[in-house]
Amino acid sequence: MMKLTEEQQAILDGAQGETLAKVMKTLVMFGEAFGAEKMVPVTSEYNHLVTSFGLKLLGPVYELMDQLLEAGAPSKQKFSVDPRPLDPNVPANFLQKVIFNHFMYSKQDFYEEQLQKLGLMDKDAFTCTCYMDEVGNKPKKGEVLSWAESSAVVYANSVLGARCNRNSGIMDIMGSVVGFVPYFGLLTDEGRKASWIVEIKTEKKPEAQLLGSAIGMKVMEDVPYVKGLDKWLGTELDDAACTYLKDFGAATASNGAVGLYHIENLTPEAKESGETLIKEDAKVYVIDDAELERVKSNYPVIWKDKDATPKLCFMGCPHMSLQQLKDWTERVEAGLKESGNSKVVIPTVFTASPAVLAEFEKTDFAARLKATGVITSYICPLMYMNNPLSAKMPVITSSNKLRTYTSARYYTDDEILAQITKGGR
Amino acid sequence: MREFKGRVVTPGETKAKAVVSHVGFNTLASLQKPLQFGDKTAKCGDQNNPDLYGKPIAGKALCLPQTIGSTTGGMVLYCACAMERQPACMLFANHIDSLAAAGAILADVGLENVSMPVIDCLGEEFLSYVKDGMTISVKEDGVVVVE
């Protein structure tokens, strides 16, 4: 049984109304399912929510949000939220626009109003990479979070050293509304220990998305301790390493349920505590180039015509960093120069948070990227793809997360560059 | 016929035909499309799940190791319950994961007249024994009868 403080017990007993009593009951039951003995305060400055879309099917969620507002229970923290599902910058045909605006996301304006009332930190705080400096929702090491969004949770735990369980949508705001979360799993020292050792033995730098995918499928929700990746990433969390880990982590969390990984000599807890983070009976998974090729070749291609010419390319799931946008500008320019083309040959969208895009616009890279024909957007590509019309489109991506949830076809970064600058399959 | 004993996460009794996933059940990938586009049988939309892809899930006894994927998972499961397109029960070989637990508990606390018993810790043997189409009976005390 969970021991509650007087304050928590009073909420559970209805001192702050029926709605908050239900919220507390939900959190207590949730904690008890995992053996939690207490609730602990949420200590981060901001929260992050996963539900950003006014999807008709989520009616029951909006009703719950309304109940919170009616109970006078806005979030105790301001929060950011996942990316918007719509952006007029992104190519869409007439039918898609009708479906997006009048059928699928017809509740978008209504829901954004709800979010404003509940405590959205900024009207444009819509991104899955809220931890970017430009966005400003970057928790500190050791802080306790009530976040959802699998890629953000795994990044906050692993790269920033914050403490957060893989909370579901709705649970994320419930923890923030009462200001407490149940203490179990990744919030505890024991829960942050690794039950897998992953040994990287590749001859070249492993593709972040493939490596994350392989590890996610193998370890499911366990914590992996990864050895040998520092050879390729170095021992400092510089921009390049953080970007790599952002994409790697998203793949571990979508092809598995990883909420925390340790990278030897690189991530904060691995640097501090080294192999003492590994459990005694940890299993071992060795990854070489052949294993990554095996994982890639097993990805199903669900295009009706597997030889179709791609009609759209999405990059940035999770959203790209500022440095990623700059690097890709140079890569696309170089690819076009080599191929003799002046613009990309497949409509291509790079996605990033509104705040990162605003900073990007201040650099000369923005005009250079625009000249290549690449479009920038704050959209959630996953939300764009999740309807029958988009699902029929041959879309390519180097995001394993996008591949996992939609009909988009995966290619490595180099293959994507060749496709968008030179064409061919 | 065999009997397995697990832990009750959300209580209830039911009888239904089994659908079995031997890999992690990706809730978003499996349920988003059927919920979005009016498929009352909730056919699994997860291309990465060879066991369940294309099979109806609503009203079935969903047998699985755990759920995986997006943290919208619990919310999607809650919505499936609110729309009455949920599995008849969810039977986990492993300890339940945080997303499935969230969805099941949100539905249990927040929705009246919706029942989806959830039992976990049934063991790997349960998942090896149970096959698609077998009849599953779930008792209040966490006993699961497979025949």
Interface residues (C-beta under 8 A of the other chain):
Chain A: K22 K25 T26 M29 F30 A33 F34 V50 T51 L55 K56 L57 L58 G59 P60 V61 L64 M104 A148 E149 S150 V153 N165 R166 N167 S168 G169 I170 M171 D172 G185 G216 M220 E221 A253 S254 N255 G256 A257 P300 I302 N386 N387 P388 T404 Y405 S407
Chain B: V9 G24 N26 L28 A29 Q32 K33 L35 Q36 F37 Q47 N48 P65 Q66 T67 I68 G69 S70 T71 T72 G73 G74 M75 Y78 C79 A82 M83 I96 D97 S98 L99 A101 A102 G103 I105 L106 D108 V109 G110 L111
